[in-house]
Amino acid sequence: MYEVRFHGRGGQGAVMAAQALADAAFIEGNYAVAFPFFGAERRGAPVLAFARVDKGKIYEKTQVYEPDYVVVLDDKLPLMVDVTKGLKDTGMAIINTSLKPEEVELGRAVKTATVDATGVALEVLGTPITNSAILGAFAKATGVVSIESIKKGIMDIFGARIGERLAEKNARAAEVAYERTSVGICKGTLIYPEEKKWLPTAQEFPTGGALGLEVKTDAGLIGLGSFVENKTGSWRTFMPVADNSKCVNCKLCWFYCPEGAIEMLMNLPESEIPAGTGTDPKGNPKGIKIDYDYCKGCGICANECPTKAITMER
């Protein structure tokens, strides 16, 4: 038996990737199961998915704690989560990154395969959904399943969800990533902080589940207002870049930003306004300041800007 753990974000298709891998393994005459692990996370939040493949029937129903392979769909996740936790000494990490395997830093020095799955997805699909590309990298790096079976698995699973035409494009993305995958040994230099958890007793938990603002626990803030500890800027693929010389202070970007990550320069203290900033007809400083700690790169600000003062860049 070999076990696979997928690390991704909501919306990247980690669950479908696990299912397509299981389908590909089944096509080759194996028993296979795939299942997700996530709660009520929104799009962009970290999620897990798992797959098991064996020649005989599979009776284990637990999560995969000691995988043979870990597959990482987002290049920023290894900076936040120890993706190699529990990975067998003979195992391998397959990571979506533009870095070479020897340039990747993880919590352990392990055999590592890399591919710019985001770049492949943008090139072939026109969207940064990396699940099909990373499956092509998995086939190339591990050899436990063929790229032809992976493509058939994608057609089966993706085709049922998004239609045959789009499934064919995803199969092509897997093929391109297969050709571009590199294998080596990563650096094992990252040190992760101890994971914090809040396990309240019945007496500690608020009656009815009602929480006030900024309830402090051993794991940090929870409840309303706790989002300030979740720096969602690590979720983005594209970032907004402002040309404040084109800004007319219409405030549309500020109004529509779902994360409140935009501030108008006219509302900031004078000490925080960059030198050389222009002014509007009312004498107010023109332009915006973007808090990249929380900007998810949704692109709404660029879409709403009437003067095209904001552009989205990879």
Residue frames relative to the residue before (quaternion, step in Angstrom):
aa qw qx qy qz dx dy dz
M 1.0000 0.0000 0.0000 0.0000 0.00 0.00 0.00
Y 0.0402 -0.7513 0.6518 0.0951 3.53 -1.20 0.55
E 0.2370 -0.7793 0.5744 0.0813 3.53 -1.14 0.86
V 0.1452 -0.7942 0.5892 0.0323 3.54 -1.03 0.89
R 0.1151 -0.7697 0.6244 0.0664 3.55 -1.03 0.88
F 0.2091 -0.7820 0.5807 0.0862 3.55 -0.80 1.09
H 0.1208 -0.7569 0.6392 0.0627 3.56 -0.98 0.93
G 0.1972 0.7828 -0.5706 0.1505 3.58 -0.69 1.05
R 0.4424 -0.6361 0.5381 0.3317 3.52 -1.30 -0.40
G 0.6440 -0.5286 0.3843 0.3976 3.52 -1.17 0.59
G 0.7681 0.3212 -0.2517 0.4934 3.58 -0.74 1.04
Q 0.6344 0.5370 -0.3377 0.4417 3.60 1.23 -0.24
G 0.5174 -0.6997 0.3809 0.3125 3.57 1.25 -0.10
A 0.2185 0.7996 -0.5329 0.1702 3.61 1.08 0.61
V 0.6482 0.5252 -0.3215 0.4480 3.58 0.98 -0.83
M 0.6701 0.4802 -0.3011 0.4792 3.59 0.92 -0.87
A 0.6075 0.5517 -0.3527 0.4497 3.59 1.08 -0.66
A 0.6543 0.5034 -0.3097 0.4717 3.58 0.95 -0.88
Q 0.6609 0.5040 -0.3056 0.4646 3.58 0.99 -0.83
A 0.6592 0.5016 -0.3135 0.4643 3.59 0.97 -0.82
L 0.6237 0.5241 -0.3392 0.4703 3.60 1.06 -0.71
A 0.6512 0.5074 -0.3146 0.4685 3.58 0.94 -0.87
D 0.6438 0.5165 -0.3177 0.4667 3.58 1.01 -0.82
A 0.6439 0.5211 -0.3187 0.4607 3.58 0.99 -0.83
A 0.6537 0.5048 -0.3084 0.4720 3.57 0.99 -0.85
F 0.6309 0.5324 -0.3215 0.4639 3.59 1.06 -0.79
I 0.6119 0.5593 -0.3386 0.4452 3.57 1.03 -0.81
E 0.7153 0.4383 -0.2409 0.4881 3.57 1.10 -0.73
G 0.6678 -0.5621 0.2830 0.3975 3.58 1.24 0.42
N 0.5461 0.6127 -0.3997 0.4082 3.60 1.24 0.33
Y 0.4406 -0.5740 0.5879 0.3617 3.49 -1.41 0.05
A 0.0598 0.8117 -0.5771 0.0672 3.60 -0.99 0.76
V 0.0623 -0.7663 0.6383 0.0400 3.54 -1.18 0.69
A 0.0499 -0.7735 0.6311 0.0305 3.56 -1.22 0.57
F 0.0999 0.7942 -0.5906 0.1024 3.56 -0.99 0.83
P 0.4091 -0.7300 0.4981 0.2274 3.59 -1.15 0.63
F 0.1308 -0.7360 0.6437 0.1637 3.52 -1.38 0.04
F 0.3923 0.6772 -0.5579 0.2761 3.56 -0.49 1.19
G 0.3820 -0.7033 0.5539 0.2293 3.50 -1.30 0.45
A 0.7838 -0.2857 0.2371 0.4978 3.54 -0.84 -1.02
E 0.2024 0.8115 -0.5256 0.1555 3.59 1.05 0.75
R 0.3872 -0.6977 0.5473 0.2527 3.53 -1.14 0.65
R 0.7245 -0.4092 0.3197 0.4533 3.53 -1.34 0.15
G 0.7658 0.3353 -0.2652 0.4804 3.57 -0.83 1.01
A 0.6000 0.5645 -0.3678 0.4314 3.59 1.19 -0.40
P 0.5923 -0.5916 0.4012 0.3718 3.63 -1.06 0.65
V 0.0105 -0.7802 0.6252 -0.0167 3.58 -1.04 0.87
L 0.2671 -0.7384 0.5961 0.1678 3.55 -1.33 0.34
A 0.0042 0.7507 -0.6596 -0.0363 3.53 -1.27 0.51
F 0.2066 -0.8001 0.5589 0.0695 3.56 -1.14 0.64
A 0.0461 -0.7692 0.6352 0.0527 3.54 -1.29 0.46
R 0.0938 -0.7621 0.6379 0.0594 3.56 -1.16 0.72
V 0.0548 -0.7896 0.6112 -0.0038 3.56 -0.99 0.87
D 0.1186 0.7857 -0.5974 0.1080 3.58 -0.90 0.93
K 0.5636 -0.5871 0.4615 0.3531 3.55 -1.30 0.33
G 0.7475 0.3235 -0.1934 0.5469 3.56 1.20 -0.53
K 0.7192 -0.4184 0.3130 0.4580 3.56 -1.29 0.01
I 0.3137 -0.7552 0.5554 0.1507 3.56 -1.07 0.83
Y 0.1216 -0.8250 0.5510 0.0323 3.56 -0.62 1.15
E 0.5481 0.6141 -0.4054 0.3978 3.61 1.19 -0.31
K 0.1200 -0.8155 0.5653 0.0304 3.56 -0.89 0.97
T 0.4968 0.6705 -0.4270 0.3482 3.60 1.23 0.06
Q 0.6334 -0.4544 0.4324 0.4531 3.53 -1.35 -0.01
V 0.4924 -0.6300 0.5063 0.3229 3.56 -1.28 0.29
Y 0.1097 -0.8301 0.5465 0.0166 3.56 -0.42 1.25
E 0.7731 0.1957 -0.1189 0.5915 3.60 1.16 -0.53
P 0.0475 -0.8600 0.5080 0.0079 3.58 0.46 1.21
D 0.4632 -0.6202 0.5511 0.3115 3.50 -1.33 0.38
Y 0.7896 0.0934 -0.0322 0.6056 3.55 1.17 -0.66
V 0.1215 -0.7415 0.6506 0.1103 3.54 -1.15 0.68
V 0.1569 -0.7841 0.5985 0.0485 3.56 -0.91 0.99
V 0.1120 -0.8191 0.5626 0.0057 3.57 -0.61 1.17
L 0.2474 -0.8201 0.5061 0.1008 3.57 -0.48 1.24
D 0.7575 0.2975 -0.1650 0.5572 3.60 1.23 -0.34
D 0.4318 -0.7578 0.4299 0.2334 3.57 -0.62 1.12
K 0.6522 0.5153 -0.3298 0.4477 3.60 1.19 -0.27
L 0.5180 0.6726 -0.4073 0.3367 3.60 1.18 -0.39
P 0.6517 0.5203 -0.3495 0.4271 3.67 0.89 -0.73
L 0.6115 0.5393 -0.3557 0.4568 3.59 1.22 -0.33
M 0.7344 0.4017 -0.2096 0.5054 3.58 1.24 -0.44
V 0.7925 0.2152 -0.0649 0.5669 3.55 1.06 -0.83
D 0.4127 -0.6838 0.5374 0.2706 3.59 -0.99 0.79
V 0.1775 -0.8359 0.5126 0.0832 3.55 0.13 1.31
T 0.6588 0.5053 -0.3165 0.4588 3.61 1.19 -0.36
K 0.3731 0.7429 -0.4871 0.2676 3.60 1.24 0.04
G 0.8321 0.1562 -0.1427 0.5127 3.58 -0.73 1.08
L 0.4633 0.6909 -0.4533 0.3203 3.61 1.21 -0.20
K 0.4913 -0.6731 0.4681 0.2941 3.58 -0.85 0.96
D 0.6211 -0.5692 0.3904 0.3713 3.56 -1.14 0.63
T 0.7067 0.4219 -0.2499 0.5101 3.56 1.16 -0.60
G 0.5019 0.7019 -0.3890 0.3227 3.56 1.32 0.03
M 0.3011 -0.7439 0.5750 0.1595 3.52 -1.37 -0.01
A 0.2645 -0.7273 0.6099 0.1705 3.55 -1.23 0.63
I 0.1286 -0.7635 0.6299 0.0620 3.57 -0.93 0.96
I 0.0180 -0.8609 0.5020 -0.0804 3.56 -0.33 1.29
N 0.3899 -0.6755 0.5821 0.2298 3.52 -1.14 0.80
T 0.3778 0.6936 -0.5379 0.2946 3.58 -0.37 1.23
S 0.4669 -0.6618 0.5063 0.2962 3.55 -1.21 0.49
L 0.5342 0.6326 -0.3975 0.3956 3.60 1.29 -0.08
K 0.5120 -0.5854 0.5204 0.3526 3.53 -1.30 0.32
P 0.6598 -0.5177 0.3411 0.4246 3.64 -1.09 0.49
E 0.6832 0.5015 -0.2890 0.4451 3.60 0.95 -0.86
E 0.6631 0.4992 -0.2979 0.4714 3.61 1.26 -0.33
V 0.5622 0.6129 -0.3779 0.4068 3.58 1.27 -0.31
E 0.1844 -0.7722 0.5997 0.0998 3.58 -1.03 0.85
L 0.0307 0.7815 -0.6205 0.0571 3.56 -0.79 1.09
G 0.6912 -0.4799 0.3396 0.4204 3.56 -1.28 -0.07
R 0.7689 0.1588 -0.0965 0.6118 3.58 1.31 -0.32
A 0.4454 -0.6404 0.5416 0.3132 3.55 -1.20 0.49
V 0.1518 0.7921 -0.5680 0.1642 3.58 -0.33 1.25
K 0.6354 -0.4887 0.4175 0.4280 3.53 -1.30 0.26
T 0.0213 -0.8337 0.5473 -0.0708 3.56 -0.70 1.11
A 0.1455 -0.7555 0.6333 0.0840 3.53 -1.08 0.82
T 0.0804 -0.8091 0.5816 0.0240 3.58 -0.94 0.86
V 0.0751 0.7506 -0.6552 0.0412 3.51 -1.29 0.59
D 0.4194 -0.6734 0.5376 0.2856 3.58 -1.07 0.67
A 0.1093 -0.8411 0.5288 0.0310 3.55 0.37 1.29
T 0.6034 0.5459 -0.3632 0.4539 3.59 1.09 -0.61
G 0.6577 0.5060 -0.3069 0.4660 3.57 0.94 -0.86
V 0.6413 0.5131 -0.3169 0.4743 3.57 1.01 -0.83
A 0.6627 0.5133 -0.3095 0.4489 3.57 0.92 -0.91
L 0.6570 0.4942 -0.3126 0.4758 3.59 0.97 -0.82
E 0.6639 0.5203 -0.2940 0.4495 3.58 1.01 -0.83
V 0.7847 0.3460 -0.1693 0.4856 3.58 0.81 -1.02
L 0.7886 0.3278 -0.1544 0.4968 3.58 0.91 -0.94
G 0.3800 -0.7310 0.4817 0.2987 3.57 1.15 -0.60
T 0.7289 0.2995 -0.2131 0.5775 3.58 1.27 0.31
P 0.4787 -0.7144 0.4331 0.2699 3.63 -0.97 0.77
I 0.3325 0.7016 -0.5519 0.3043 3.60 0.79 1.01
T 0.1994 -0.8821 0.4259 0.0286 3.52 -0.23 1.37
N 0.4236 0.7586 -0.4457 0.2158 3.62 1.20 -0.08
S 0.6890 0.4688 -0.3093 0.4581 3.61 0.87 -0.82
A 0.6432 0.5243 -0.3303 0.4497 3.60 0.96 -0.80
I 0.6743 0.4952 -0.3142 0.4487 3.60 0.89 -0.86
L 0.5965 0.5519 -0.3691 0.4510 3.61 1.14 -0.48
G 0.6145 0.5296 -0.3452 0.4719 3.57 1.08 -0.66
A 0.6387 0.5141 -0.3112 0.4805 3.58 1.05 -0.80
F 0.6201 0.5463 -0.3376 0.4507 3.58 1.03 -0.78
A 0.6594 0.5085 -0.3088 0.4595 3.58 0.90 -0.92
K 0.6778 0.4930 -0.2977 0.4570 3.59 0.90 -0.91
A 0.7299 0.4725 -0.2506 0.4257 3.59 0.83 -1.02
T 0.7757 0.3816 -0.1898 0.4655 3.59 0.91 -0.88
G 0.2556 -0.7932 0.5119 0.2084 3.58 0.97 -0.80
V 0.5082 0.6684 -0.4212 0.3429 3.60 1.24 0.05
V 0.7633 0.1301 -0.0988 0.6251 3.57 1.29 -0.24
S 0.4572 -0.7109 0.4633 0.2664 3.58 -0.96 0.79
I 0.5974 -0.5632 0.4240 0.3822 3.57 -1.20 0.45
E 0.6102 0.5499 -0.3618 0.4409 3.61 1.08 -0.60
S 0.6597 0.4848 -0.3055 0.4863 3.58 1.02 -0.79
I 0.6059 0.5460 -0.3487 0.4618 3.59 1.08 -0.73
K 0.6602 0.5041 -0.3063 0.4650 3.58 0.92 -0.88
K 0.6501 0.4942 -0.3185 0.4814 3.60 1.03 -0.75
G 0.6283 0.5331 -0.3289 0.4614 3.58 1.06 -0.76
I 0.6339 0.5154 -0.3198 0.4798 3.56 1.04 -0.80
M 0.6519 0.5081 -0.3247 0.4598 3.59 0.90 -0.84
D 0.6594 0.5090 -0.3140 0.4555 3.60 0.98 -0.81
I 0.7727 0.3840 -0.1970 0.4654 3.57 0.66 -1.15
F 0.7067 0.4360 -0.2688 0.4881 3.57 0.82 -0.97
G 0.6301 0.5662 -0.3371 0.4108 3.55 0.98 -0.86
A 0.6576 0.5108 -0.3068 0.4610 3.57 1.04 -0.78
R 0.7142 0.4462 -0.2463 0.4797 3.59 1.15 -0.58
I 0.8450 0.1818 -0.0424 0.5012 3.57 0.75 -1.04
G 0.6191 -0.5711 0.3380 0.4199 3.58 1.24 0.10
E 0.6481 -0.5770 0.3493 0.3535 3.54 -1.18 0.66
R 0.6469 0.5437 -0.3377 0.4146 3.60 0.91 -0.86
L 0.7014 0.4381 -0.2689 0.4938 3.60 0.87 -0.92
A 0.5993 0.5542 -0.3611 0.4508 3.59 1.09 -0.63
E 0.6283 0.5334 -0.3347 0.4569 3.60 1.03 -0.75
K 0.6391 0.5091 -0.3259 0.4756 3.59 1.03 -0.74
N 0.6479 0.5064 -0.3176 0.4722 3.59 1.03 -0.74
A 0.6189 0.5229 -0.3405 0.4771 3.59 1.06 -0.69
R 0.6300 0.5185 -0.3245 0.4784 3.57 1.08 -0.72
A 0.6225 0.5370 -0.3384 0.4579 3.62 1.03 -0.78
A 0.6333 0.5221 -0.3258 0.4692 3.59 1.02 -0.80
E 0.6548 0.5216 -0.3078 0.4521 3.58 0.99 -0.87
V 0.6529 0.5069 -0.3107 0.4693 3.59 0.97 -0.86
A 0.6690 0.4969 -0.3002 0.4641 3.58 0.92 -0.91
Y 0.5784 0.5881 -0.3598 0.4360 3.58 1.10 -0.71
E 0.7045 0.4688 -0.2615 0.4642 3.57 0.90 -0.91
R 0.7405 0.4362 -0.2202 0.4615 3.60 1.12 -0.63
T 0.4944 0.6900 -0.4124 0.3308 3.61 1.25 0.00
S 0.1423 -0.7732 0.6147 0.0633 3.56 -1.05 0.89
V 0.1919 -0.7826 0.5859 0.0859 3.59 -1.12 0.70
G 0.2006 0.7620 -0.5964 0.1530 3.56 -1.02 0.88
I 0.5442 -0.5662 0.4771 0.3944 3.56 -1.19 -0.62
C 0.3481 -0.7539 0.5207 0.1983 3.58 -0.79 1.02
K 0.5523 -0.5502 0.4901 0.3899 3.55 -1.36 0.02
G 0.2455 -0.7784 0.5581 0.1496 3.60 -1.05 0.69
T 0.3304 0.8123 -0.4195 0.2346 3.55 1.02 0.87
L 0.5521 0.6288 -0.4075 0.3659 3.61 1.16 -0.29
I 0.1487 -0.7615 0.6260 0.0784 3.56 -1.03 0.86
Y 0.2077 -0.8051 0.5477 0.0936 3.56 -0.60 1.14
P 0.4846 -0.6503 0.4872 0.3239 3.61 -1.00 0.73
E 0.6099 -0.5556 0.4145 0.3842 3.55 -1.19 0.51
E 0.4843 -0.6868 0.4640 0.2801 3.55 -0.85 1.00
K 0.2457 -0.7764 0.5674 0.1223 3.55 -0.92 0.97
K 0.0214 -0.7959 0.6049 -0.0111 3.54 -0.99 0.88
W 0.2245 -0.7400 0.6152 0.1535 3.54 -1.20 0.56
L 0.0139 0.7959 -0.6015 0.0671 3.57 -0.51 1.23
P 0.1059 -0.8548 0.5059 0.0461 3.60 0.28 1.25
T 0.4457 -0.6280 0.5584 0.3085 3.52 -1.25 0.48
A 0.6865 -0.4620 0.3468 0.4417 3.57 -1.28 0.18
Q 0.6570 0.5201 -0.3101 0.4490 3.57 1.10 -0.72
E 0.6832 0.5014 -0.2845 0.4482 3.57 1.08 -0.74
F 0.6474 0.5361 -0.3363 0.4246 3.57 1.06 -0.68
P 0.5172 -0.6712 0.4277 0.3147 3.63 -0.81 0.95
T 0.5813 -0.6023 0.4255 0.3440 3.56 -1.03 0.79
G 0.8362 0.1478 -0.1299 0.5119 3.54 -0.85 0.97
G 0.5488 -0.6325 0.3935 0.3792 3.58 1.24 0.09
A 0.4685 0.6859 -0.4464 0.3329 3.60 1.24 0.13
L 0.0952 -0.8039 0.5868 0.0177 3.57 -0.79 1.03
G 0.3899 -0.7036 0.5428 0.2415 3.53 -1.04 0.76
L 0.7114 -0.4255 0.3295 0.4519 3.56 -1.26 -0.22
E 0.8796 0.0008 -0.0060 0.4756 3.54 -1.12 0.83
V 0.0965 0.7834 -0.5979 0.1397 3.56 0.58 1.20
K 0.2631 -0.7945 0.5324 0.1269 3.58 -0.65 1.13
T 0.0057 -0.7806 0.6243 -0.0293 3.57 -0.93 0.96
D 0.6981 -0.4431 0.3390 0.4488 3.57 -1.29 0.00
A 0.6933 0.4555 -0.2688 0.4896 3.60 1.19 -0.49
G 0.6735 -0.4476 0.3004 0.5058 3.57 1.29 0.00
L 0.7414 -0.3786 0.2903 0.4720 3.56 -1.24 -0.43
I 0.0401 -0.7632 0.6435 0.0425 3.56 -1.19 0.64
G 0.7074 0.4522 -0.3217 0.4377 3.56 -1.27 0.23
L 0.7837 -0.2974 0.2344 0.4924 3.55 -1.29 -0.34
G 0.7797 0.3047 -0.2419 0.4906 3.54 -0.88 0.93
S 0.5465 0.6460 -0.3935 0.3594 3.59 1.24 -0.26
F 0.4897 0.6870 -0.4270 0.3253 3.59 1.25 -0.29
V 0.5478 0.6296 -0.4111 0.3668 3.61 1.13 -0.44
E 0.6575 0.4976 -0.3114 0.4723 3.60 1.20 -0.43
N 0.6669 0.4708 -0.2956 0.4962 3.60 1.25 -0.27
K 0.1386 -0.8263 0.5434 0.0528 3.55 0.02 1.30
T 0.1777 -0.8564 0.4816 0.0549 3.51 0.17 1.40
G 0.4161 0.7139 -0.4686 0.3126 3.60 1.22 0.10
S 0.6032 0.5664 -0.3626 0.4288 3.58 1.17 -0.45
W 0.5772 0.6159 -0.3701 0.3881 3.61 1.23 -0.18
R 0.6567 0.5977 -0.3182 0.3321 3.58 1.05 -0.64
T 0.3211 -0.6946 0.6107 0.2038 3.50 -1.35 0.51
F 0.7662 0.2021 -0.1132 0.5994 3.58 1.12 -0.74
M 0.1931 -0.7812 0.5829 0.1123 3.57 -1.09 0.64
P 0.4295 -0.6855 0.5166 0.2806 3.61 -1.06 0.71
V 0.1000 -0.7700 0.6290 0.0388 3.56 -1.00 0.91
A 0.2327 -0.8134 0.5248 0.0936 3.58 -0.68 1.13
D 0.1887 -0.7134 0.6632 0.1250 3.53 -1.14 0.81
N 0.2370 -0.8378 0.4760 0.1239 3.56 0.08 1.31
S 0.5425 0.6073 -0.4160 0.4047 3.60 1.21 -0.24
K 0.6897 0.4532 -0.2740 0.4939 3.61 1.22 -0.47
C 0.5207 0.6690 -0.4027 0.3451 3.59 1.26 -0.30
V 0.1776 -0.7871 0.5843 0.0871 3.57 -1.05 0.83
N 0.4824 -0.7018 0.4083 0.3286 3.58 1.27 0.34
C 0.2588 0.7821 -0.5289 0.2040 3.60 0.97 0.79
K 0.3428 -0.7918 0.4346 0.2582 3.59 1.31 -0.42
L 0.3800 0.7411 -0.4901 0.2573 3.63 1.19 0.17
C 0.6468 0.5105 -0.3320 0.4591 3.61 0.95 -0.80
W 0.6388 0.5287 -0.3081 0.4663 3.56 1.00 -0.87
F 0.6806 0.5063 -0.2862 0.4455 3.57 0.95 -0.91
Y 0.7683 0.4052 -0.1992 0.4537 3.57 0.87 -0.95
C 0.4932 0.6728 -0.4447 0.3261 3.65 1.15 -0.33
P 0.3424 -0.7839 0.4772 0.2011 3.64 -0.48 1.13
E 0.7132 0.4369 -0.2545 0.4855 3.60 1.20 -0.39
G 0.4077 -0.7112 0.4799 0.3125 3.61 1.21 -0.09
A 0.3740 0.7658 -0.4447 0.2755 3.56 1.17 0.66
I 0.6678 0.4733 -0.2965 0.4920 3.60 1.28 -0.01
E 0.0725 -0.7679 0.6358 0.0287 3.54 -1.03 0.91
M 0.4116 -0.6780 0.5471 0.2674 3.56 -1.09 0.72
L 0.5177 -0.6470 0.4592 0.3202 3.57 -0.91 0.90
M 0.6148 0.5761 -0.3436 0.4148 3.59 1.09 -0.70
N 0.6990 0.4491 -0.2699 0.4866 3.60 1.23 -0.38
L 0.5885 0.5867 -0.3612 0.4230 3.59 1.27 -0.05
P 0.5990 -0.5327 0.4348 0.4102 3.60 -1.20 0.38
E 0.6370 -0.5621 0.3705 0.3754 3.58 -1.11 0.65
S 0.6319 0.5633 -0.3288 0.4186 3.58 1.08 -0.72
E 0.7058 0.4534 -0.2580 0.4792 3.61 1.20 -0.47
I 0.5634 0.5906 -0.3919 0.4244 3.59 1.25 0.03
P 0.4657 -0.7060 0.4536 0.2811 3.62 -0.66 1.08
A 0.5525 -0.6034 0.4627 0.3415 3.53 -1.11 0.70
G 0.7854 0.3176 -0.2429 0.4726 3.57 -1.05 0.76
T 0.4135 0.7079 -0.4774 0.3161 3.60 1.24 0.14
G 0.4179 -0.7189 0.5019 0.2380 3.56 -0.92 0.94
T 0.3417 -0.7293 0.5544 0.2098 3.58 -1.28 0.15
D 0.4600 -0.6555 0.5219 0.2937 3.54 -1.25 0.50
P 0.7451 -0.4112 0.2622 0.4550 3.65 -1.24 0.08
K 0.6768 0.4731 -0.2955 0.4804 3.59 1.20 -0.45
G 0.5680 -0.6235 0.3737 0.3861 3.57 1.28 0.03
N 0.5001 0.6464 -0.4329 0.3803 3.61 1.26 0.19
P 0.5620 -0.5865 0.4448 0.3772 3.62 -1.07 0.62
K 0.3228 -0.7526 0.5428 0.1864 3.59 -0.91 0.91
G 0.6882 0.5206 -0.3535 0.3612 3.54 -1.06 0.73
I 0.3615 -0.7204 0.5597 0.1924 3.51 -1.41 0.08
K 0.2391 -0.7095 0.6367 0.1848 3.52 -1.39 0.25
I 0.1941 -0.7995 0.5626 0.0819 3.60 -0.76 1.07
D 0.2870 -0.7422 0.5832 0.1635 3.56 -0.86 0.99
Y 0.2218 -0.8282 0.5040 0.1042 3.57 -0.11 1.31
D 0.4891 0.6361 -0.4491 0.3930 3.63 1.21 -0.06
Y 0.8034 0.2760 -0.1182 0.5142 3.58 1.08 -0.71
C 0.5190 0.6306 -0.4265 0.3887 3.62 1.21 -0.23
K 0.2486 -0.7936 0.5421 0.1205 3.60 -0.73 1.10
G 0.4894 -0.6888 0.4251 0.3246 3.59 1.25 0.01
C 0.2553 0.8064 -0.5033 0.1765 3.60 1.07 0.61
G 0.4167 -0.7495 0.4329 0.2780 3.59 1.18 -0.49
I 0.4022 0.7278 -0.4770 0.2846 3.60 1.24 0.04
C 0.6369 0.5420 -0.3390 0.4308 3.60 0.95 -0.84
A 0.6711 0.4887 -0.2976 0.4715 3.59 0.93 -0.89
N 0.6431 0.5346 -0.3153 0.4485 3.56 1.05 -0.77
E 0.7313 0.4415 -0.2308 0.4659 3.58 1.01 -0.85
C 0.5562 0.6397 -0.3970 0.3518 3.61 1.15 -0.51
P 0.3303 -0.7873 0.4824 0.1959 3.65 -0.50 1.12
T 0.7260 0.4119 -0.2459 0.4928 3.62 1.16 -0.45
K 0.4128 -0.7262 0.4489 0.3173 3.61 1.33 0.10
A 0.2715 0.7798 -0.5110 0.2389 3.56 1.02 0.87
I 0.7189 0.3519 -0.2292 0.5539 3.60 1.28 -0.21
T 0.0462 -0.7833 0.6199 0.0035 3.55 -0.88 0.98
M 0.3744 -0.7156 0.5454 0.2242 3.57 -1.18 0.60
E 0.0543 -0.8063 0.5889 -0.0140 3.56 -0.82 1.05
R 0.5677 -0.5926 0.4541 0.3469 3.62 -1.12 0.70
